[in-house]
Amino acid sequence: MANFIFSSRLHQLRSMYPTWTQVHMAKVLNMQPNAYQQYEHGGRLPKLDKFFFIAQYFCVSSDWLLGLTNDMRQEYFFNQALNNFIHNPLTTESLAERVKADMDHYPDDLPAKVVQLRAAEDMRDNGLWPD
């Protein structure tokens, strides 16, 4: 039962982000695509470290992923992630300002905000932000 709930909610989450394929998620989680596919198809559950990373990456409650609640609390966890990004010592002031401005373009589209935040993190972490 837990496998089914987790796998269906994981698939539901990923489906909210059209550009986030199973291959993309496998790269994010540093695993083979077929191993990630097993998560979405109910063949296996992730270890705790990957499970919590998935919840943080999508900005959702781990309780929701497990089916213990129907409240994703995505807005709350997104605001936490955005605050952590802005106050991270690796985030330059210009990048923080750019991300804040980008968020204004999507006032009611939380999935778009999450995509923008994760893209900014990727740029920062891979030295792609020209600052």
C-alpha positions as CSV (number, residue, x, y, z in Angstrom):
1,M,0.0,0.0,0.0
2,A,2.8,2.5,0.9
3,N,4.5,1.7,-2.4
4,F,1.4,2.6,-4.3
5,I,0.7,5.8,-2.5
6,F,4.3,7.0,-2.7
7,S,4.6,6.0,-6.4
8,S,1.4,7.6,-7.5
9,R,2.1,10.8,-5.6
10,L,5.7,10.9,-7.0
11,H,4.3,10.5,-10.5
12,Q,1.7,13.2,-9.8
13,L,4.4,15.6,-8.6
14,R,6.6,15.0,-11.6
15,S,3.7,15.4,-13.9
16,M,3.2,19.0,-12.6
17,Y,6.6,19.8,-14.1
18,P,6.5,18.9,-17.9
19,T,10.2,19.3,-18.4
20,W,11.1,17.1,-15.5
21,T,11.3,13.6,-17.1
22,Q,12.2,10.4,-15.3
23,V,15.7,10.8,-16.8
24,H,15.9,14.3,-15.3
25,M,14.8,13.1,-11.9
26,A,17.3,10.2,-12.0
27,K,20.1,12.7,-12.7
28,V,19.0,14.9,-9.8
29,L,18.9,11.9,-7.5
30,N,22.2,10.6,-8.9
31,M,20.8,7.2,-9.9
32,Q,20.1,5.2,-13.0
33,P,16.8,6.0,-14.8
34,N,15.5,2.5,-14.4
35,A,16.0,2.7,-10.7
36,Y,14.0,5.9,-10.6
37,Q,11.3,4.4,-12.8
38,Q,10.9,1.7,-10.1
39,Y,10.0,4.5,-7.6
40,E,7.2,5.7,-9.9
41,H,5.9,2.2,-10.8
42,G,5.9,1.0,-7.2
43,G,8.7,-1.5,-7.6
44,R,10.7,-0.1,-4.7
45,L,10.8,2.7,-2.2
46,P,13.7,5.1,-1.8
47,K,16.1,5.0,1.1
48,L,15.4,7.7,3.7
49,D,18.1,10.1,2.4
50,K,16.6,10.0,-1.1
51,F,13.1,10.1,0.2
52,F,13.7,13.3,2.1
53,F,15.6,14.8,-0.8
54,I,12.6,14.1,-3.1
55,A,10.3,15.9,-0.6
56,Q,12.6,18.9,-0.4
57,Y,13.2,19.0,-4.1
58,F,9.5,19.2,-4.9
59,C,8.8,21.4,-1.8
60,V,6.2,19.0,-0.3
61,S,5.5,17.4,3.0
62,S,7.0,14.0,3.5
63,D,3.8,13.0,5.3
64,W,1.9,13.8,2.0
65,L,4.3,11.7,0.0
66,L,3.6,8.8,2.3
67,G,-0.2,9.3,2.2
68,L,-0.5,10.3,5.9
69,T,-2.1,13.6,4.9
70,N,-3.7,15.2,1.9
71,D,-2.1,18.5,2.5
72,M,1.1,19.0,0.5
73,R,2.0,22.2,2.4
74,Q,3.9,23.1,-0.8
75,E,3.6,26.9,-0.3
76,Y,5.2,26.6,3.2
77,F,8.0,24.3,2.0
78,F,8.6,26.4,-1.1
79,N,9.0,29.6,1.0
80,Q,11.5,27.7,3.2
81,A,13.5,26.6,0.2
82,L,13.5,30.1,-1.3
83,N,14.6,31.6,2.0
84,N,17.4,29.0,2.3
85,F,18.5,29.8,-1.3
86,I,18.6,33.5,-0.8
87,H,20.5,33.2,2.5
88,N,23.0,30.6,1.2
89,P,26.5,32.0,1.2
90,L,27.0,30.8,-2.4
91,T,24.1,32.8,-3.6
92,T,25.2,36.2,-4.9
93,E,23.1,39.3,-4.3
94,S,22.4,39.7,-8.0
95,L,21.3,36.1,-8.3
96,A,19.0,36.5,-5.2
97,E,17.5,39.6,-6.7
98,R,17.0,37.9,-10.0
99,V,15.2,35.0,-8.4
100,K,13.0,37.2,-6.3
101,A,12.0,39.1,-9.5
102,D,11.4,35.9,-11.4
103,M,9.0,34.8,-8.6
104,D,6.8,37.9,-9.3
105,H,6.2,36.6,-12.8
106,Y,4.4,33.5,-11.4
107,P,2.2,34.8,-8.5
108,D,-0.2,31.9,-8.6
109,D,1.9,29.2,-10.3
110,L,3.8,27.4,-7.5
111,P,5.2,24.6,-9.9
112,A,6.7,27.3,-12.1
113,K,8.3,29.0,-9.1
114,V,9.8,25.6,-8.0
115,V,11.2,25.1,-11.5
116,Q,12.7,28.6,-11.5
117,L,14.2,28.1,-8.0
118,R,15.8,24.7,-8.9
119,A,17.2,26.2,-12.2
120,A,18.7,29.0,-10.2
121,E,20.3,26.6,-7.8
122,D,21.7,24.6,-10.7
123,M,23.2,27.7,-12.2
124,R,24.7,28.7,-8.9
125,D,26.0,25.3,-8.1
126,N,27.6,24.8,-11.5
127,G,29.1,28.3,-11.8
128,L,26.8,29.3,-14.6
129,W,25.7,32.6,-13.0
130,P,27.8,35.4,-14.4
131,D,28.7,37.3,-11.2
